[in-house]
Amino acid sequence: MKRIVLGIMLATPIIGVCQQQKFKIEGHISSVSPKAVVYLVSLQGSPTIDSCTLKQGKFGFSGTKKEAVEAILIMGNGKGLPDGSEVDAQSVYLENGVVHIEGKDSLTKCKIWGTTLNVNNQEKIRLVKDALSGIQLLGLREKAEQKVMGTFVSTRPASLVSLDWMWALGGRDSTVIANYPKLSASLRQTERGKELGMVVKASLATRIGQMAPDFSLQDQRGKSVKLSDFRGKYVLLDFWASWCHPCRELQPKLVELYNEFKATGKFEILAVSLDKVQSAWLKAIKEDNVPWLQVADLNKPVNKAAEMYNVTMIPASFLIDPDGKLIGIGPDKELLREKLQEGKIVEMSNPADSGLYMSVDIRSIMQFYSKDNISKADVLEDNNTLNTILKKDIGELAFSKELGKMDMIKDSAAFYGLIETKGVALTREKLKLEQQFVREHPDSFVSLYLLMDNNVMYDADGYAIAYDQLSHRLKNTRAAEAIRTKIEHLKVTTAGTQAKDFERKNQYGKTVKLSDYKGKLVLLDFWGSWCGVCRQGHPHLKELYSKYKGKGLEIVAVAHEEGKDLSKNKAAWLAAIKKDDVNWVHVLENEGSGAPSITKAYGIEGYPTKLLVDQDGKILMRVIGNLNEEMDQRIKSILDK
């Protein structure tokens, strides 16, 4: 397990979900040093540390907490908390009941069970581990975690683990923004839930493409200055303070940037100081010899502008275009300087923070090609071309304004519904623009990156074709190996292949086979009751089924349930079928009969995955996720005659 970072240690839950929590931990790690000590680091309020020397591998803790809280168990040698790049540790929740911990030689690999939150937490840890398996690139790892977090929250909306996970990713994360409304009302009304809601709301107000929130503050001479006074220019809105050493160290670089671009007449810096002592503020301005306009909120306990922009750490900066629209968010002023030096103003945000205004970060591309001898110059021009295409407003601004009018708590159902309808439709259109870029730029390093990053744009055979049409130069890179591996895995369901037959009991207990439906067009849907993304696609599948059932369409859904308790898996499966009102053929992957795995037979690696099987039992196509429309079009072409 990697070093426990300070941010986690300080992420203190301040919630009151339940009353006094009397917790007890009973642990046994069989093969450890006789001098081994287990430390319990509580994350509630000021971090507290308790310790217990293992006796014959056994250890225990007990106590009372005002509310359920996350803590960390750390293995040490009795000389204090261990330090180093690797720490043997495990996350645990302190709540009413007994927590059981069992392992052989480490906490990291131990099994934990016994209370609801700890069961939820272990599920979360396993989901993250599975999602990140084999993924090395930081950007792709972040996206993988975001995806499973959304799924987890959908199925555990009332779990403190869901709220804590969202806090760890941050309120600016687009997946957190989309999933916050799913949290139960009780969690959203806690202090921590309300705080996250405020961050999410501020994040929505400061997303790429939104109009920058306007404010008025006083400059050094007491004159009121409004952000909107700078319309017609690009503005770097810079948050800093005299006492912030990183801010002060950055000033010379900003001076260079300012001097270079001020002469164009199209660039200005507006600095917002978080200082409360006027003399310190003015002294720092003089010492740093900064020529741009400075404003502050000296007489208020909270800086109004910082609150509007959710600035909790400095230095922080926002780039605003001449129309007053946000086009860059983040404290990475080195990247800002680099882009301005090119003489072009382009999107600089992390795609995870940019909402529907999609952009591709050049740093992610360079990480993708980390094992190849490729320079930034090889991708810069094409990356700028792509981001210019993606910058085109196809309805995002109106959509963002519509979302901005909603109350995140009171209007949560409508808010989420809008994201699932208009939001998904707009995202789908942007992905089509990326797909078009790949077709039109077969020799671009950016195209290969897009192909790896967005395989949901294609059906399985289309994905292989798109790769085949790329230049030999791209195919000879180390980065291309990952795509070839994906394509190789998909060959088991190549179009024209006979679909592998299977036999299971359906939701009514009747034995069915896939071959029973020969003569019908079959949509084979791989999903799970725990998969929020799968279930978000159910309304659309219901529309398809209603429209085409009478014309020869059948849906056969194969559910993969993740628990080891077959009775609980079956109960969750049947409950999801009933709740979502999806009345087509359903079978359970593991029903305890010992039958061969269906998911392995079809090479299923992600959910939802859908295959279309023709009337003769041959595979027509395969798609991943809910964004691809090609299967709908294929069904229509076959049955709408």
Secondary structure, DSSP 8 states (H G I E B T S, - for coil): -B---HHHHT------SSS-EEEEEEEEESS--TT-EEEEEE-SSS-EEEEEE-BTTEEEEEEEESS-EEEEEEEE-SSSS--SSB--EEEEEE-SEEEEEEESS-STT-EEESSHHHHHHHHHHHHHHHHHTT---HHHHHHHHHHHHHHHHHH-TT-HHHHHHHHHH-TT-HHHHHHGGGS-HHHHTSHHHHHHHHHHHHHHHTSTTSB----EEEETTS-EEEGGGGTTSEEEEEEE-TT-HHHHHHHHHHHHHHHHHHTTTSEEEEEEE--S-HHHHHHHHHHHT--SEEEE-TTSSS-HHHHHTT--SSSEEEEE-TTSBEEEESS-HHHHHHHHHTT-----S-GGGSTTS----HHHHHHHTTTS---THHHHHHHHHHHHHHHS-SSHHHHHHHHHTS-TTTTHHHHHHHIIIIIHHHHHHHHHHHHHHHHH-TT-HHHHHHHHH-GGGSBHHHHHHHHHTS-HHHHTSSTHHHHHHHHHHHGGG-TT-B----EEEBTTS-EEEGGGGTTSEEEEEEE-TT-HHHHHTHHHHHHHHHHHGGGTEEEEEEE----S-HHHHHHHHHHHHHHHT--SEEEES--SS----HHHHTT--SSSEEEEE-TTSBEEEEEESS---HHHHHHHHHH--
